[in-house]
């Protein structure tokens, strides 16, 4: 099982969306695409924004998203 869950990650990503605005993320697919893109950036040598004993790129990407260290931009951004 994935920890945190998809629903938890979607809540974190959409936490800054004000009432009445469109959500940034509406599906699991969006979460998967965002974390996989970030994992590829980490593999490519980008700096990581979380500390600890996590050494797998995908786990780092999920944790960065969960802690709010990275943001998912909408299509128009």
N, CA, C, O and CB atoms as a CASP TS submission, in Angstrom:
PFRMAT TS
TARGET T0000
AUTHOR 0000-0000-0000
METHOD Language model
MODEL 1
PARENT N/A
ATOM      1  N   UNK     1       0.832  -1.184   0.000  1.00  0.00           N
ATOM      2  CA  UNK     1       0.000   0.000   0.000  1.00  0.00           C
ATOM      3  C   UNK     1       0.876   1.245   0.000  1.00  0.00           C
ATOM      4  O   UNK     1       1.919   1.298   0.651  1.00  0.00           O
ATOM      5  CB  UNK     1      -0.946  -0.001   1.208  1.00  0.00           C
ATOM      6  N   UNK     2       0.426   2.233  -0.740  1.00  0.00           N
ATOM      7  CA  UNK     2       1.157   3.481  -0.840  1.00  0.00           C
ATOM      8  C   UNK     2       0.857   4.353   0.370  1.00  0.00           C
ATOM      9  O   UNK     2      -0.303   4.582   0.713  1.00  0.00           O
ATOM     10  CB  UNK     2       0.803   4.218  -2.142  1.00  0.00           C
ATOM     11  N   UNK     3       1.906   4.832   1.008  1.00  0.00           N
ATOM     12  CA  UNK     3       1.750   5.768   2.124  1.00  0.00           C
ATOM     13  C   UNK     3       2.498   7.018   1.785  1.00  0.00           C
ATOM     14  O   UNK     3       3.699   6.925   1.532  1.00  0.00           O
ATOM     15  CB  UNK     3       2.255   5.169   3.463  1.00  0.00           C
ATOM     16  N   UNK     4       1.917   8.141   1.756  1.00  0.00           N
ATOM     17  CA  UNK     4       0.514   8.457   1.989  1.00  0.00           C
ATOM     18  C   UNK     4      -0.368   7.992   0.829  1.00  0.00           C
ATOM     19  O   UNK     4       0.126   7.685  -0.256  1.00  0.00           O
ATOM     20  CB  UNK     4       0.344   9.954   2.205  1.00  0.00           C
ATOM     21  N   UNK     5      -1.653   7.947   1.069  1.00  0.00           N
ATOM     22  CA  UNK     5      -2.582   7.474   0.048  1.00  0.00           C
ATOM     23  C   UNK     5      -2.774   8.541  -1.033  1.00  0.00           C
ATOM     24  O   UNK     5      -2.418   9.705  -0.852  1.00  0.00           O
ATOM     25  CB  UNK     5      -3.939   7.098   0.682  1.00  0.00           C
ATOM     26  N   UNK     6      -3.346   8.112  -2.158  1.00  0.00           N
ATOM     27  CA  UNK     6      -3.641   9.045  -3.241  1.00  0.00           C
ATOM     28  C   UNK     6      -4.552  10.177  -2.768  1.00  0.00           C
ATOM     29  O   UNK     6      -4.352  11.338  -3.126  1.00  0.00           O
ATOM     30  CB  UNK     6      -4.288   8.307  -4.414  1.00  0.00           C
ATOM     31  N   UNK     7      -5.545   9.828  -1.968  1.00  0.00           N
ATOM     32  CA  UNK     7      -6.480  10.859  -1.502  1.00  0.00           C
ATOM     33  C   UNK     7      -5.783  11.871  -0.600  1.00  0.00           C
ATOM     34  O   UNK     7      -6.086  13.063  -0.653  1.00  0.00           O
ATOM     35  CB  UNK     7      -7.654  10.216  -0.755  1.00  0.00           C
ATOM     36  N   UNK     8      -4.853  11.403   0.227  1.00  0.00           N
ATOM     37  CA  UNK     8      -4.091  12.323   1.073  1.00  0.00           C
ATOM     38  C   UNK     8      -3.242  13.264   0.220  1.00  0.00           C
ATOM     39  O   UNK     8      -3.174  14.464   0.487  1.00  0.00           O
ATOM     40  CB  UNK     8      -3.195  11.540   2.053  1.00  0.00           C
ATOM     41  N   UNK     9      -2.599  12.711  -0.805  1.00  0.00           N
ATOM     42  CA  UNK     9      -1.780  13.537  -1.692  1.00  0.00           C
ATOM     43  C   UNK     9      -2.637  14.554  -2.447  1.00  0.00           C
ATOM     44  O   UNK     9      -2.227  15.700  -2.629  1.00  0.00           O
ATOM     45  CB  UNK     9      -1.013  12.654  -2.685  1.00  0.00           C
ATOM     46  N   UNK    10      -3.820  14.139  -2.884  1.00  0.00           N
ATOM     47  CA  UNK    10      -4.702  15.065  -3.595  1.00  0.00           C
ATOM     48  C   UNK    10      -5.146  16.196  -2.671  1.00  0.00           C
ATOM     49  O   UNK    10      -5.276  17.338  -3.112  1.00  0.00           O
ATOM     50  CB  UNK    10      -5.930  14.321  -4.157  1.00  0.00           C
ATOM     51  N   UNK    11      -5.378  15.891  -1.396  1.00  0.00           N
ATOM     52  CA  UNK    11      -5.758  16.933  -0.435  1.00  0.00           C
ATOM     53  C   UNK    11      -4.633  17.940  -0.246  1.00  0.00           C
ATOM     54  O   UNK    11      -4.880  19.144  -0.174  1.00  0.00           O
ATOM     55  CB  UNK    11      -6.133  16.307   0.914  1.00  0.00           C
ATOM     56  N   UNK    12      -3.392  17.450  -0.166  1.00  0.00           N
ATOM     57  CA  UNK    12      -2.240  18.338   0.000  1.00  0.00           C
ATOM     58  C   UNK    12      -2.101  19.245  -1.215  1.00  0.00           C
ATOM     59  O   UNK    12      -1.913  20.453  -1.073  1.00  0.00           O
ATOM     60  CB  UNK    12      -0.944  17.523   0.213  1.00  0.00           C
ATOM     61  N   UNK    13      -2.192  18.670  -2.400  1.00  0.00           N
ATOM     62  CA  UNK    13      -2.025  19.441  -3.635  1.00  0.00           C
ATOM     63  C   UNK    13      -3.128  20.489  -3.782  1.00  0.00           C
ATOM     64  O   UNK    13      -2.868  21.615  -4.204  1.00  0.00           O
ATOM     65  CB  UNK    13      -2.022  18.504  -4.856  1.00  0.00           C
ATOM     66  N   UNK    14      -4.340  20.120  -3.437  1.00  0.00           N
ATOM     67  CA  UNK    14      -5.476  21.023  -3.602  1.00  0.00           C
ATOM     68  C   UNK    14      -5.730  21.915  -2.385  1.00  0.00           C
ATOM     69  O   UNK    14      -6.720  22.647  -2.360  1.00  0.00           O
ATOM     70  CB  UNK    14      -6.710  20.225  -3.898  1.00  0.00           C
ATOM     71  N   UNK    15      -4.863  21.868  -1.386  1.00  0.00           N
ATOM     72  CA  UNK    15      -5.099  22.605  -0.139  1.00  0.00           C
ATOM     73  C   UNK    15      -5.109  24.116  -0.321  1.00  0.00           C
ATOM     74  O   UNK    15      -5.771  24.816   0.445  1.00  0.00           O
ATOM     75  CB  UNK    15      -4.050  22.239   0.872  1.00  0.00           C
ATOM     76  N   UNK    16      -4.398  24.635  -1.310  1.00  0.00           N
ATOM     77  CA  UNK    16      -4.338  26.082  -1.508  1.00  0.00           C
ATOM     78  C   UNK    16      -5.407  26.598  -2.463  1.00  0.00           C
ATOM     79  O   UNK    16      -5.476  27.798  -2.729  1.00  0.00           O
ATOM     80  CB  UNK    16      -2.980  26.468  -2.023  1.00  0.00           C
ATOM     81  N   UNK    17      -6.239  25.698  -2.979  1.00  0.00           N
ATOM     82  CA  UNK    17      -7.305  26.101  -3.895  1.00  0.00           C
ATOM     83  C   UNK    17      -8.450  26.682  -3.080  1.00  0.00           C
ATOM     84  O   UNK    17      -8.936  26.060  -2.135  1.00  0.00           O
ATOM     85  CB  UNK    17      -7.794  24.897  -4.762  1.00  0.00           C
ATOM     86  N   UNK    18      -8.873  27.879  -3.457  1.00  0.00           N
ATOM     87  CA  UNK    18      -9.951  28.534  -2.723  1.00  0.00           C
ATOM     88  C   UNK    18     -11.306  27.991  -3.154  1.00  0.00           C
ATOM     89  O   UNK    18     -11.444  27.406  -4.227  1.00  0.00           O
ATOM     90  CB  UNK    18      -9.898  30.049  -2.933  1.00  0.00           C
ATOM     91  N   UNK    19     -12.289  28.192  -2.311  1.00  0.00           N
ATOM     92  CA  UNK    19     -13.649  27.735  -2.562  1.00  0.00           C
ATOM     93  C   UNK    19     -14.139  28.263  -3.906  1.00  0.00           C
ATOM     94  O   UNK    19     -14.044  29.460  -4.178  1.00  0.00           O
ATOM     95  CB  UNK    19     -14.591  28.184  -1.428  1.00  0.00           C
ATOM     96  N   UNK    20     -14.659  27.378  -4.739  1.00  0.00           N
ATOM     97  CA  UNK    20     -15.204  27.778  -6.027  1.00  0.00           C
ATOM     98  C   UNK    20     -14.219  27.699  -7.181  1.00  0.00           C
ATOM     99  O   UNK    20     -14.636  27.714  -8.339  1.00  0.00           O
ATOM    100  CB  UNK    20     -15.718  29.153  -5.929  1.00  0.00           C
ATOM    101  N   UNK    21     -12.930  27.616  -6.900  1.00  0.00           N
ATOM    102  CA  UNK    21     -11.927  27.494  -7.958  1.00  0.00           C
ATOM    103  C   UNK    21     -11.791  26.033  -8.370  1.00  0.00           C
ATOM    104  O   UNK    21     -12.136  25.125  -7.613  1.00  0.00           O
ATOM    105  CB  UNK    21     -10.559  28.057  -7.491  1.00  0.00           C
ATOM    106  N   UNK    22     -11.285  25.823  -9.577  1.00  0.00           N
ATOM    107  CA  UNK    22     -11.062  24.469 -10.071  1.00  0.00           C
ATOM    108  C   UNK    22      -9.890  23.839  -9.328  1.00  0.00           C
ATOM    109  O   UNK    22      -8.884  24.498  -9.064  1.00  0.00           O
ATOM    110  CB  UNK    22     -10.802  24.475 -11.596  1.00  0.00           C
ATOM    111  N   UNK    23     -10.026  22.572  -8.997  1.00  0.00           N
ATOM    112  CA  UNK    23      -8.955  21.853  -8.312  1.00  0.00           C
ATOM    113  C   UNK    23      -7.783  21.641  -9.258  1.00  0.00           C
ATOM    114  O   UNK    23      -7.959  21.508 -10.469  1.00  0.00           O
ATOM    115  CB  UNK    23      -9.462  20.500  -7.772  1.00  0.00           C
ATOM    116  N   UNK    24      -6.583  21.612  -8.687  1.00  0.00           N
ATOM    117  CA  UNK    24      -5.379  21.371  -9.480  1.00  0.00           C
ATOM    118  C   UNK    24      -5.347  19.917  -9.919  1.00  0.00           C
ATOM    119  O   UNK    24      -5.004  19.618 -11.063  1.00  0.00           O
ATOM    120  CB  UNK    24      -4.102  21.727  -8.678  1.00  0.00           C
ATOM    121  N   UNK    25      -5.703  19.012  -9.014  1.00  0.00           N
ATOM    122  CA  UNK    25      -5.655  17.576  -9.280  1.00  0.00           C
ATOM    123  C   UNK    25      -7.034  16.983  -9.022  1.00  0.00           C
ATOM    124  O   UNK    25      -7.646  17.227  -7.983  1.00  0.00           O
ATOM    125  CB  UNK    25      -4.575  16.874  -8.400  1.00  0.00           C
ATOM    126  N   UNK    26      -7.514  16.197  -9.992  1.00  0.00           N
ATOM    127  CA  UNK    26      -8.813  15.552  -9.855  1.00  0.00           C
ATOM    128  C   UNK    26      -8.738  14.036  -9.895  1.00  0.00           C
ATOM    129  O   UNK    26      -9.745  13.361  -9.681  1.00  0.00           O
ATOM    130  CB  UNK    26      -9.727  16.030 -10.933  1.00  0.00           C
ATOM    131  N   UNK    27      -7.557  13.490 -10.166  1.00  0.00           N
ATOM    132  CA  UNK    27      -7.476  12.039 -10.349  1.00  0.00           C
ATOM    133  C   UNK    27      -6.140  11.485  -9.875  1.00  0.00           C
ATOM    134  O   UNK    27      -5.167  12.216  -9.689  1.00  0.00           O
ATOM    135  CB  UNK    27      -7.692  11.680 -11.813  1.00  0.00           C
ATOM    136  N   UNK    28      -6.126  10.188  -9.689  1.00  0.00           N
ATOM    137  CA  UNK    28      -4.893   9.490  -9.331  1.00  0.00           C
ATOM    138  C   UNK    28      -3.862   9.622 -10.442  1.00  0.00           C
ATOM    139  O   UNK    28      -2.662   9.720 -10.187  1.00  0.00           O
ATOM    140  CB  UNK    28      -5.173   8.009  -9.040  1.00  0.00           C
ATOM    141  N   UNK    29      -4.346   9.623 -11.673  1.00  0.00           N
ATOM    142  CA  UNK    29      -3.464   9.732 -12.833  1.00  0.00           C
ATOM    143  C   UNK    29      -2.605  10.993 -12.728  1.00  0.00           C
ATOM    144  O   UNK    29      -1.408  10.940 -13.009  1.00  0.00           O
ATOM    145  CB  UNK    29      -4.286   9.747 -14.141  1.00  0.00           C
ATOM    146  N   UNK    30      -3.181  12.106 -12.337  1.00  0.00           N
ATOM    147  CA  UNK    30      -2.440  13.358 -12.206  1.00  0.00           C
ATOM    148  C   UNK    30      -1.339  13.250 -11.156  1.00  0.00           C
ATOM    149  O   UNK    30      -0.235  13.758 -11.352  1.00  0.00           O
ATOM    150  CB  UNK    30      -3.387  14.497 -11.851  1.00  0.00           C
ATOM    151  N   UNK    31      -1.640  12.596 -10.057  1.00  0.00           N
ATOM    152  CA  UNK    31      -0.644  12.382  -9.004  1.00  0.00           C
ATOM    153  C   UNK    31       0.494  11.506  -9.523  1.00  0.00           C
ATOM    154  O   UNK    31       1.666  11.807  -9.297  1.00  0.00           O
ATOM    155  CB  UNK    31      -1.295  11.735  -7.758  1.00  0.00           C
ATOM    156  N   UNK    32       0.151  10.433 -10.211  1.00  0.00           N
ATOM    157  CA  UNK    32       1.158   9.513 -10.749  1.00  0.00           C
ATOM    158  C   UNK    32       2.053  10.231 -11.747  1.00  0.00           C
ATOM    159  O   UNK    32       3.274  10.082 -11.707  1.00  0.00           O
ATOM    160  CB  UNK    32       0.485   8.298 -11.417  1.00  0.00           C
ATOM    161  N   UNK    33       1.454  11.007 -12.638  1.00  0.00           N
ATOM    162  CA  UNK    33       2.244  11.724 -13.646  1.00  0.00           C
ATOM    163  C   UNK    33       3.173  12.753 -12.999  1.00  0.00           C
ATOM    164  O   UNK    33       4.331  12.880 -13.397  1.00  0.00           O
ATOM    165  CB  UNK    33       1.316  12.418 -14.655  1.00  0.00           C
ATOM    166  N   UNK    34       2.673  13.478 -12.015  1.00  0.00           N
ATOM    167  CA  UNK    34       3.486  14.497 -11.352  1.00  0.00           C
ATOM    168  C   UNK    34       4.650  13.877 -10.580  1.00  0.00           C
ATOM    169  O   UNK    34       5.777  14.367 -10.657  1.00  0.00           O
ATOM    170  CB  UNK    34       2.621  15.327 -10.409  1.00  0.00           C
ATOM    171  N   UNK    35       4.384  12.809  -9.840  1.00  0.00           N
ATOM    172  CA  UNK    35       5.466  12.196  -9.061  1.00  0.00           C
ATOM    173  C   UNK    35       6.472  11.495  -9.972  1.00  0.00           C
ATOM    174  O   UNK    35       7.666  11.488  -9.674  1.00  0.00           O
ATOM    175  CB  UNK    35       4.894  11.195  -8.043  1.00  0.00           C
ATOM    176  N   UNK    36       6.016  10.913 -11.065  1.00  0.00           N
ATOM    177  CA  UNK    36       6.972  10.261 -11.974  1.00  0.00           C
ATOM    178  C   UNK    36       7.849  11.299 -12.666  1.00  0.00           C
ATOM    179  O   UNK    36       9.039  11.065 -12.880  1.00  0.00           O
ATOM    180  CB  UNK    36       6.228   9.407 -13.027  1.00  0.00           C
ATOM    181  N   UNK    37       7.268  12.441 -13.017  1.00  0.00           N
ATOM    182  CA  UNK    37       8.064  13.512 -13.630  1.00  0.00           C
ATOM    183  C   UNK    37       9.110  14.014 -12.641  1.00  0.00           C
ATOM    184  O   UNK    37      10.267  14.224 -13.007  1.00  0.00           O
ATOM    185  CB  UNK    37       7.155  14.679 -14.093  1.00  0.00           C
ATOM    186  N   UNK    38       8.701  14.207 -11.391  1.00  0.00           N
ATOM    187  CA  UNK    38       9.645  14.675 -10.373  1.00  0.00           C
ATOM    188  C   UNK    38      10.727  13.633 -10.112  1.00  0.00           C
ATOM    189  O   UNK    38      11.891  13.985  -9.920  1.00  0.00           O
ATOM    190  CB  UNK    38       8.907  15.007  -9.068  1.00  0.00           C
ATOM    191  N   UNK    39      10.356  12.350 -10.102  1.00  0.00           N
ATOM    192  CA  UNK    39      11.346  11.286  -9.896  1.00  0.00           C
ATOM    193  C   UNK    39      12.378  11.303 -11.025  1.00  0.00           C
ATOM    194  O   UNK    39      13.566  11.111 -10.768  1.00  0.00           O
ATOM    195  CB  UNK    39      10.653   9.897  -9.819  1.00  0.00           C
ATOM    196  N   UNK    40      11.948  11.530 -12.268  1.00  0.00           N
ATOM    197  CA  UNK    40      12.890  11.625 -13.386  1.00  0.00           C
ATOM    198  C   UNK    40      13.816  12.822 -13.219  1.00  0.00           C
ATOM    199  O   UNK    40      14.992  12.743 -13.574  1.00  0.00           O
ATOM    200  CB  UNK    40      12.135  11.725 -14.717  1.00  0.00           C
ATOM    201  N   UNK    41      13.308  13.930 -12.686  1.00  0.00           N
ATOM    202  CA  UNK    41      14.154  15.094 -12.421  1.00  0.00           C
ATOM    203  C   UNK    41      15.213  14.763 -11.370  1.00  0.00           C
ATOM    204  O   UNK    41      16.372  15.157 -11.505  1.00  0.00           O
ATOM    205  CB  UNK    41      13.297  16.289 -11.957  1.00  0.00           C
ATOM    206  N   UNK    42      14.817  14.044 -10.335  1.00  0.00           N
ATOM    207  CA  UNK    42      15.756  13.659  -9.272  1.00  0.00           C
ATOM    208  C   UNK    42      16.819  12.724  -9.837  1.00  0.00           C
ATOM    209  O   UNK    42      18.002  12.879  -9.534  1.00  0.00           O
ATOM    210  CB  UNK    42      15.009  12.979  -8.089  1.00  0.00           C
ATOM    211  N   UNK    43      16.411  11.756 -10.656  1.00  0.00           N
ATOM    212  CA  UNK    43      17.365  10.849 -11.297  1.00  0.00           C
ATOM    213  C   UNK    43      18.347  11.640 -12.163  1.00  0.00           C
ATOM    214  O   UNK    43      19.529  11.305 -12.247  1.00  0.00           O
ATOM    215  CB  UNK    43      16.624   9.790 -12.151  1.00  0.00           C
ATOM    216  N   UNK    44      17.837  12.694 -12.804  1.00  0.00           N
ATOM    217  CA  UNK    44      18.672  13.536 -13.650  1.00  0.00           C
ATOM    218  C   UNK    44      19.617  14.449 -12.894  1.00  0.00           C
ATOM    219  O   UNK    44      20.425  15.141 -13.512  1.00  0.00           O
ATOM    220  CB  UNK    44      17.815  14.354 -14.521  1.00  0.00           C
ATOM    221  N   UNK    45      19.536  14.468 -11.568  1.00  0.00           N
ATOM    222  CA  UNK    45      20.482  15.230 -10.771  1.00  0.00           C
ATOM    223  C   UNK    45      19.922  16.448 -10.075  1.00  0.00           C
ATOM    224  O   UNK    45      20.672  17.171  -9.420  1.00  0.00           O
ATOM    225  CB  UNK    45      21.579  15.647 -11.615  1.00  0.00           C
ATOM    226  N   UNK    46      18.618  16.706 -10.192  1.00  0.00           N
ATOM    227  CA  UNK    46      18.030  17.852  -9.494  1.00  0.00           C
ATOM    228  C   UNK    46      18.133  17.685  -7.980  1.00  0.00           C
ATOM    229  O   UNK    46      18.174  16.571  -7.459  1.00  0.00           O
ATOM    230  CB  UNK    46      16.560  18.033  -9.905  1.00  0.00           C
ATOM    231  N   UNK    47      18.172  18.813  -7.298  1.00  0.00           N
ATOM    232  CA  UNK    47      18.247  18.830  -5.843  1.00  0.00           C
ATOM    233  C   UNK    47      16.953  18.283  -5.238  1.00  0.00           C
ATOM    234  O   UNK    47      15.864  18.514  -5.764  1.00  0.00           O
ATOM    235  CB  UNK    47      18.519  20.259  -5.334  1.00  0.00           C
ATOM    236  N   UNK    48      17.087  17.562  -4.136  1.00  0.00           N
ATOM    237  CA  UNK    48      15.904  17.080  -3.422  1.00  0.00           C
ATOM    238  C   UNK    48      15.589  18.041  -2.283  1.00  0.00           C
ATOM    239  O   UNK    48      16.474  18.725  -1.768  1.00  0.00           O
ATOM    240  CB  UNK    48      16.124  15.632  -2.880  1.00  0.00           C
ATOM    241  N   UNK    49      14.314  18.085  -1.896  1.00  0.00           N
ATOM    242  CA  UNK    49      13.865  19.051  -0.903  1.00  0.00           C
ATOM    243  C   UNK    49      13.457  18.427   0.420  1.00  0.00           C
ATOM    244  O   UNK    49      12.920  19.119   1.285  1.00  0.00           O
ATOM    245  CB  UNK    49      12.725  19.826  -1.447  1.00  0.00           C
ATOM    246  N   UNK    50      13.699  17.136   0.596  1.00  0.00           N
ATOM    247  CA  UNK    50      13.403  16.484   1.864  1.00  0.00           C
ATOM    248  C   UNK    50      14.666  15.801   2.368  1.00  0.00           C
ATOM    249  O   UNK    50      15.491  15.325   1.588  1.00  0.00           O
ATOM    250  CB  UNK    50      12.239  15.463   1.713  1.00  0.00           C
ATOM    251  N   UNK    51      14.796  15.764   3.674  1.00  0.00           N
ATOM    252  CA  UNK    51      15.935  15.111   4.296  1.00  0.00           C
ATOM    253  C   UNK    51      15.480  13.787   4.883  1.00  0.00           C
ATOM    254  O   UNK    51      14.290  13.574   5.112  1.00  0.00           O
ATOM    255  CB  UNK    51      16.571  16.009   5.384  1.00  0.00           C
ATOM    256  N   UNK    52      16.411  12.921   5.118  1.00  0.00           N
ATOM    257  CA  UNK    52      16.088  11.641   5.734  1.00  0.00           C
ATOM    258  C   UNK    52      16.801  10.507   5.032  1.00  0.00           C
ATOM    259  O   UNK    52      17.723  10.717   4.244  1.00  0.00           O
ATOM    260  CB  UNK    52      14.590  11.403   5.717  1.00  0.00           C
ATOM    261  N   UNK    53      16.358   9.306   5.333  1.00  0.00           N
ATOM    262  CA  UNK    53      17.034   8.124   4.802  1.00  0.00           C
ATOM    263  C   UNK    53      16.340   7.555   3.557  1.00  0.00           C
ATOM    264  O   UNK    53      16.539   6.391   3.212  1.00  0.00           O
ATOM    265  CB  UNK    53      17.112   7.055   5.874  1.00  0.00           C
ATOM    266  N   UNK    54      15.536   8.369   2.895  1.00  0.00           N
ATOM    267  CA  UNK    54      14.874   7.930   1.671  1.00  0.00           C
ATOM    268  C   UNK    54      15.882   8.028   0.531  1.00  0.00           C
ATOM    269  O   UNK    54      16.488   9.079   0.322  1.00  0.00           O
ATOM    270  CB  UNK    54      13.591   8.786   1.370  1.00  0.00           C
ATOM    271  N   UNK    55      16.062   6.928  -0.208  1.00  0.00           N
ATOM    272  CA  UNK    55      17.041   6.972  -1.287  1.00  0.00           C
ATOM    273  C   UNK    55      16.466   6.588  -2.652  1.00  0.00           C
ATOM    274  O   UNK    55      17.195   6.607  -3.644  1.00  0.00           O
ATOM    275  CB  UNK    55      18.183   6.064  -0.957  1.00  0.00           C
ATOM    276  N   UNK    56      15.198   6.247  -2.726  1.00  0.00           N
ATOM    277  CA  UNK    56      14.589   5.919  -4.006  1.00  0.00           C
ATOM    278  C   UNK    56      13.948   7.179  -4.584  1.00  0.00           C
ATOM    279  O   UNK    56      13.223   7.880  -3.880  1.00  0.00           O
ATOM    280  CB  UNK    56      13.540   4.779  -3.850  1.00  0.00           C
ATOM    281  N   UNK    57      14.207   7.471  -5.854  1.00  0.00           N
ATOM    282  CA  UNK    57      13.688   8.708  -6.454  1.00  0.00           C
ATOM    283  C   UNK    57      12.170   8.856  -6.370  1.00  0.00           C
ATOM    284  O   UNK    57      11.683   9.950  -6.084  1.00  0.00           O
ATOM    285  CB  UNK    57      14.102   8.775  -7.888  1.00  0.00           C
ATOM    286  N   UNK    58      11.420   7.801  -6.609  1.00  0.00           N
ATOM    287  CA  UNK    58       9.968   7.914  -6.554  1.00  0.00           C
ATOM    288  C   UNK    58       9.495   8.168  -5.125  1.00  0.00           C
ATOM    289  O   UNK    58       8.580   8.965  -4.915  1.00  0.00           O
ATOM    290  CB  UNK    58       9.314   6.646  -7.111  1.00  0.00           C
ATOM    291  N   UNK    59      10.095   7.515  -4.153  1.00  0.00           N
ATOM    292  CA  UNK    59       9.740   7.746  -2.750  1.00  0.00           C
ATOM    293  C   UNK    59      10.066   9.185  -2.340  1.00  0.00           C
ATOM    294  O   UNK    59       9.310   9.809  -1.596  1.00  0.00           O
ATOM    295  CB  UNK    59      10.483   6.748  -1.832  1.00  0.00           C
ATOM    296  N   UNK    60      11.187   9.702  -2.827  1.00  0.00           N
ATOM    297  CA  UNK    60      11.536  11.096  -2.554  1.00  0.00           C
ATOM    298  C   UNK    60      10.498  12.036  -3.156  1.00  0.00           C
ATOM    299  O   UNK    60      10.081  12.998  -2.512  1.00  0.00           O
ATOM    300  CB  UNK    60      12.933  11.422  -3.108  1.00  0.00           C
ATOM    301  N   UNK    61      10.083  11.760  -4.387  1.00  0.00           N
ATOM    302  CA  UNK    61       9.103  12.609  -5.060  1.00  0.00           C
ATOM    303  C   UNK    61       7.769  12.600  -4.323  1.00  0.00           C
ATOM    304  O   UNK    61       7.150  13.651  -4.159  1.00  0.00           O
ATOM    305  CB  UNK    61       8.906  12.151  -6.505  1.00  0.00           C
ATOM    306  N   UNK    62       7.322  11.439  -3.879  1.00  0.00           N
ATOM    307  CA  UNK    62       6.067  11.340  -3.138  1.00  0.00           C
ATOM    308  C   UNK    62       6.176  12.109  -1.825  1.00  0.00           C
ATOM    309  O   UNK    62       5.243  12.820  -1.451  1.00  0.00           O
ATOM    310  CB  UNK    62       5.703   9.861  -2.871  1.00  0.00           C
ATOM    311  N   UNK    63       7.281  11.980  -1.130  1.00  0.00           N
ATOM    312  CA  UNK    63       7.451  12.673   0.141  1.00  0.00           C
ATOM    313  C   UNK    63       7.530  14.190  -0.048  1.00  0.00           C
ATOM    314  O   UNK    63       6.986  14.943   0.759  1.00  0.00           O
ATOM    315  CB  UNK    63       8.704  12.169   0.848  1.00  0.00           C
ATOM    316  N   UNK    64       8.203  14.639  -1.106  1.00  0.00           N
ATOM    317  CA  UNK    64       8.246  16.070  -1.396  1.00  0.00           C
ATOM    318  C   UNK    64       6.839  16.618  -1.637  1.00  0.00           C
ATOM    319  O   UNK    64       6.488  17.691  -1.144  1.00  0.00           O
ATOM    320  CB  UNK    64       9.140  16.342  -2.617  1.00  0.00           C
ATOM    321  N   UNK    65       6.046  15.879  -2.392  1.00  0.00           N
ATOM    322  CA  UNK    65       4.676  16.297  -2.664  1.00  0.00           C
ATOM    323  C   UNK    65       3.848  16.300  -1.387  1.00  0.00           C
ATOM    324  O   UNK    65       3.081  17.232  -1.145  1.00  0.00           O
ATOM    325  CB  UNK    65       4.034  15.381  -3.708  1.00  0.00           C
ATOM    326  N   UNK    66       3.998  15.277  -0.578  1.00  0.00           N
ATOM    327  CA  UNK    66       3.243  15.163   0.672  1.00  0.00           C
ATOM    328  C   UNK    66       3.583  16.290   1.648  1.00  0.00           C
ATOM    329  O   UNK    66       2.706  16.774   2.365  1.00  0.00           O
ATOM    330  CB  UNK    66       3.517  13.812   1.328  1.00  0.00           C
ATOM    331  N   UNK    67       4.826  16.703   1.679  1.00  0.00           N
ATOM    332  CA  UNK    67       5.247  17.782   2.586  1.00  0.00           C
ATOM    333  C   UNK    67       5.007  19.172   2.007  1.00  0.00           C
ATOM    334  O   UNK    67       5.264  20.177   2.670  1.00  0.00           O
ATOM    335  CB  UNK    67       6.716  17.628   2.922  1.00  0.00           C
ATOM    336  N   UNK    68       4.517  19.229   0.778  1.00  0.00           N
ATOM    337  CA  UNK    68       4.247  20.514   0.150  1.00  0.00           C
ATOM    338  C   UNK    68       5.491  21.225  -0.336  1.00  0.00           C
ATOM    339  O   UNK    68       5.465  22.437  -0.554  1.00  0.00           O
ATOM    340  CB  UNK    68       3.525  21.391   1.099  1.00  0.00           C
ATOM    341  N   UNK    69       6.580  20.495  -0.510  1.00  0.00           N
ATOM    342  CA  UNK    69       7.842  21.102  -0.960  1.00  0.00           C
ATOM    343  C   UNK    69       7.825  21.383  -2.464  1.00  0.00           C
ATOM    344  O   UNK    69       8.571  22.238  -2.942  1.00  0.00           O
ATOM    345  CB  UNK    69       9.027  20.183  -0.616  1.00  0.00           C
ATOM    346  N   UNK    70       6.980  20.672  -3.211  1.00  0.00           N
ATOM    347  CA  UNK    70       6.821  20.913  -4.633  1.00  0.00           C
ATOM    348  C   UNK    70       5.343  21.147  -4.922  1.00  0.00           C
ATOM    349  O   UNK    70       4.473  20.704  -4.173  1.00  0.00           O
ATOM    350  CB  UNK    70       7.375  19.725  -5.471  1.00  0.00           C
ATOM    351  N   UNK    71       5.080  21.836  -5.995  1.00  0.00           N
ATOM    352  CA  UNK    71       3.707  22.169  -6.375  1.00  0.00           C
ATOM    353  C   UNK    71       3.427  21.623  -7.765  1.00  0.00           C
ATOM    354  O   UNK    71       4.316  21.567  -8.615  1.00  0.00           O
ATOM    355  CB  UNK    71       3.469  23.704  -6.331  1.00  0.00           C
ATOM    356  N   UNK    72       2.191  21.223  -7.985  1.00  0.00           N
ATOM    357  CA  UNK    72       1.747  20.809  -9.305  1.00  0.00           C
ATOM    358  C   UNK    72       1.033  22.005  -9.913  1.00  0.00           C
ATOM    359  O   UNK    72       0.092  22.547  -9.334  1.00  0.00           O
ATOM    360  CB  UNK    72       0.814  19.535  -9.245  1.00  0.00           C
ATOM    361  N   UNK    73       1.494  22.404 -11.083  1.00  0.00           N
ATOM    362  CA  UNK    73       0.871  23.534 -11.759  1.00  0.00           C
ATOM    363  C   UNK    73      -0.220  23.032 -12.689  1.00  0.00           C
ATOM    364  O   UNK    73      -0.096  21.956 -13.274  1.00  0.00           O
ATOM    365  CB  UNK    73       1.917  24.354 -12.540  1.00  0.00           C
ATOM    366  N   UNK    74      -1.272  23.797 -12.826  1.00  0.00           N
ATOM    367  CA  UNK    74      -2.350  23.452 -13.735  1.00  0.00           C
ATOM    368  C   UNK    74      -1.912  23.587 -15.180  1.00  0.00           C
ATOM    369  O   UNK    74      -0.810  24.063 -15.449  1.00  0.00           O
ATOM    370  CB  UNK    74      -3.561  24.321 -13.474  1.00  0.00           C
ATOM    371  N   UNK    75      -2.750  23.180 -16.104  1.00  0.00           N
ATOM    372  CA  UNK    75      -2.428  23.234 -17.529  1.00  0.00           C
ATOM    373  C   UNK    75      -2.119  24.637 -18.023  1.00  0.00           C
ATOM    374  O   UNK    75      -1.239  24.822 -18.864  1.00  0.00           O
ATOM    375  CB  UNK    75      -3.563  22.669 -18.325  1.00  0.00           C
ATOM    376  N   UNK    76      -2.834  25.620 -17.510  1.00  0.00           N
ATOM    377  CA  UNK    76      -2.638  26.981 -17.989  1.00  0.00           C
ATOM    378  C   UNK    76      -1.406  27.650 -17.402  1.00  0.00           C
ATOM    379  O   UNK    76      -1.006  28.713 -17.876  1.00  0.00           O
ATOM    380  CB  UNK    76      -3.845  27.802 -17.677  1.00  0.00           C
ATOM    381  N   UNK    77      -0.783  27.045 -16.363  1.00  0.00           N
ATOM    382  CA  UNK    77       0.405  27.619 -15.735  1.00  0.00           C
ATOM    383  C   UNK    77       1.597  27.154 -16.469  1.00  0.00           C
ATOM    384  O   UNK    77       2.719  27.514 -16.115  1.00  0.00           O
ATOM    385  CB  UNK    77       0.512  27.251 -14.261  1.00  0.00           C
TER
END
